[in-house]
Amino acid sequence: MMKGLSLVFCTVLLPLSAFSGELVVSAAASLTNAFSEIGAAYEKTAPDTKVIFNFGSSGQLLQQIEKGAPVDIFASADLATMDKAEAGGFVEKSTRAIIAKNTLVLAAPVNGETNISGLADLSGDKVKRVAIGDPGFVPAGKYAKQSLSSAGLWEALQPKLILGANVRQVLEYVSRGEVDAGIVFVTDAMIAKDTVKMVATLSGHDLIAYPIAVVAGGKNITEAKGFANFAQGAEGRGILRKYGFEFP
């Protein structure tokens, strides 16, 4: 199999078959940049393996796995989605590990005209649109809902909320100035620092942890374990750290 790194965005369900030598990794959208680099680095250690990434919201990725998509590795942006995967027997429990942590932030367009310094400002008349991930599928959206609820703002902000299909879509809304503010991970805001500014670090939400696990019944169990171990090793952690991720 020719060596090379491929990215797949989960707009459609993955086919129900995979070629030998291909390692399919379904990972949370917020891991896109870091995992793409980790995949390229891993391929150098396993030249016969082609890593194919499927990035999207953790909930939608799990739905694909439940429907039989040929996935070898699953990495979510929250513990709850991985708990569900484990409870359903879709991942190998013994391979589960937390590879990184993250921080939730309130972000605004660099050139935005609205002066926002914290969650309380979102209820002001000048703020018309606030983007968050869909709490039903997107971990960043779930954390955002928790933070807004803790601040007593969730119900009041309902008319202003724009729901993104994943955290990177929320980042795009903020980056393009299509919303006055958005709630994303610090790692997302960092990669768009030319167009997005972080205005506040948020609290009042669950621990933001990224579990990874080998998918049960995958075609490439040995390579899947190898990738998971690599992501948790010194080189993998170095890449994750470069993109702003923290560790347990």
KAMO-V299255 format. One record per residue. N is the residue number from 1. PHI is phi in degrees with one decimal (999 if undefined). D_LAST is the distance of its C-alpha to the last C-alpha in Angstrom with 2 decimals. Layout:
n: (N,N)
phi: (PHI,PHI)
d_last: (D_LAST,D_LAST)
//
This chain:
n: (1,2,3,4,5,6,7,8,9,10,11,12,13,14,15,16,17,18,19,20,21,22,23,24,25,26,27,28,29,30,31,32,33,34,35,36,37,38,39,40,41,42,43,44,45,46,47,48,49,50,51,52,53,54,55,56,57,58,59,60,61,62,63,64,65,66,67,68,69,70,71,72,73,74,75,76,77,78,79,80,81,82,83,84,85,86,87,88,89,90,91,92,93,94,95,96,97,98,99,100,101,102,103,104,105,106,107,108,109,110,111,112,113,114,115,116,117,118,119,120,121,122,123,124,125,126,127,128,129,130,131,132,133,134,135,136,137,138,139,140,141,142,143,144,145,146,147,148,149,150,151,152,153,154,155,156,157,158,159,160,161,162,163,164,165,166,167,168,169,170,171,172,173,174,175,176,177,178,179,180,181,182,183,184,185,186,187,188,189,190,191,192,193,194,195,196,197,198,199,200,201,202,203,204,205,206,207,208,209,210,211,212,213,214,215,216,217,218,219,220,221,222,223,224,225,226,227,228,229,230,231,232,233,234,235,236,237,238,239,240,241,242,243,244,245,246,247,248)
phi: (999,-66.5,-72.0,168.0,-101.5,-124.7,-117.8,-126.8,-102.0,-78.4,-87.9,-135.6,-71.4,-63.1,-62.7,-87.9,-149.1,-140.8,-78.9,-62.5,93.8,-96.7,-113.6,-97.2,-116.3,-96.6,-138.1,-55.0,-56.5,-68.9,-93.1,-50.9,-68.2,-64.9,-70.3,-60.9,-71.5,-63.4,-61.8,-63.8,-68.5,-66.1,-59.8,-68.3,-89.5,-137.2,-61.3,-91.0,-109.4,-109.5,-91.3,-113.2,-101.6,-125.1,-100.4,177.5,-71.5,-58.2,-64.1,-69.8,-64.3,-65.2,-59.4,-62.3,-62.6,-62.2,-87.8,99.9,-60.5,-78.7,-106.6,-102.3,-132.8,-125.0,-130.7,-108.1,-99.3,-155.6,-75.9,-61.8,-67.0,-68.9,-58.5,-65.4,-62.9,-67.9,-62.4,-84.7,76.3,-90.0,-131.8,-80.3,-55.5,-68.4,-97.8,-70.4,-156.6,-90.0,-100.7,-164.9,-128.2,-145.1,-126.9,-93.2,-135.1,-91.8,-123.9,-142.0,-61.5,-56.3,-99.4,-65.4,-89.1,-90.4,-84.8,-120.3,-126.0,-172.8,-59.3,-58.3,-70.2,-67.0,-83.6,-68.9,-64.3,-74.7,-89.3,-103.7,-137.9,-129.4,-98.9,-141.3,-70.8,-61.1,-60.5,-74.1,-131.4,-104.9,-53.2,-60.0,-70.7,-64.0,-63.7,-62.3,-60.7,-62.3,-64.8,-66.4,-66.3,-61.7,-86.5,72.7,-113.9,-57.2,-66.3,-64.5,-89.9,-50.3,-65.9,-96.5,-75.9,-113.3,-94.3,-96.1,-71.3,-160.1,-66.4,-70.6,-68.1,-60.4,-59.2,-63.7,-58.1,-69.4,-60.0,-86.7,72.7,-82.1,-132.6,-81.2,-162.0,-153.1,-111.9,-137.7,-83.4,-59.4,-65.7,-71.9,-60.9,-62.9,-78.2,-120.9,-63.1,-75.9,-122.2,-127.1,-117.2,-86.8,-109.0,-164.8,-91.5,-101.1,-135.1,77.8,-130.2,-65.1,-57.6,-94.2,-128.1,-112.2,-86.3,-126.1,-157.4,-79.0,-74.3,-64.1,76.5,-65.7,-78.5,-127.9,-60.0,-62.4,-67.2,-62.2,-65.1,-63.5,-65.6,-60.2,-66.3,-64.9,-63.2,-91.3,-81.5,-60.5,-69.0,-62.4,-65.1,-61.3,-69.1,-60.0,-63.0,-60.4,-92.8,97.0,-76.2,-113.5,-131.2,-58.5)
d_last: (35.90,35.78,32.54,31.08,28.22,28.96,27.48,28.47,27.98,28.22,31.55,33.13,32.24,31.61,34.60,34.75,35.04,33.29,34.75,33.96,31.72,29.89,26.22,25.47,21.95,21.59,18.67,17.92,20.11,17.45,16.40,20.07,20.22,17.16,17.96,21.62,21.07,18.88,21.71,24.34,22.67,22.30,25.96,27.03,25.78,27.41,30.56,32.00,29.15,29.14,25.90,26.74,24.29,24.81,22.88,23.25,22.07,19.87,22.60,25.36,23.69,23.38,27.02,28.01,26.44,28.20,31.43,31.25,30.00,29.46,25.71,23.89,20.21,18.62,15.47,15.24,13.79,13.43,13.06,16.76,18.23,16.55,17.66,21.09,21.09,20.31,22.90,25.42,25.02,24.15,21.16,20.83,18.68,18.16,16.57,13.93,10.29,7.30,7.62,6.47,6.52,9.94,12.54,15.92,19.05,22.77,24.60,28.31,30.67,31.34,35.03,34.84,37.70,35.97,34.48,31.13,28.82,27.00,27.04,30.31,32.10,31.59,34.31,36.83,39.84,39.02,35.83,37.06,34.18,30.43,28.33,25.34,24.21,26.08,24.12,25.57,23.90,21.51,18.05,18.41,21.76,20.55,18.15,21.15,23.46,21.36,21.32,25.01,25.87,24.24,26.37,29.41,29.97,29.30,32.92,34.53,32.79,33.68,36.68,34.68,31.74,31.63,29.35,27.79,27.34,23.86,21.85,23.60,26.91,26.02,25.19,28.58,30.38,29.11,29.71,33.26,34.01,34.84,32.97,32.75,29.00,26.05,22.53,20.02,16.54,16.41,16.03,19.27,21.08,20.35,22.23,25.14,25.45,29.19,29.87,27.08,26.11,23.22,24.95,22.40,18.76,18.75,17.56,18.80,16.73,14.21,10.44,10.22,8.12,9.72,10.79,13.27,16.18,19.65,22.42,24.88,28.26,27.30,29.85,27.63,25.35,25.29,24.51,21.88,20.01,20.64,19.18,15.98,15.65,16.62,14.06,11.30,13.49,14.29,16.50,14.44,11.44,14.23,15.64,12.64,12.20,15.95,15.84,13.56,10.23,7.07,3.81,0.00)
//
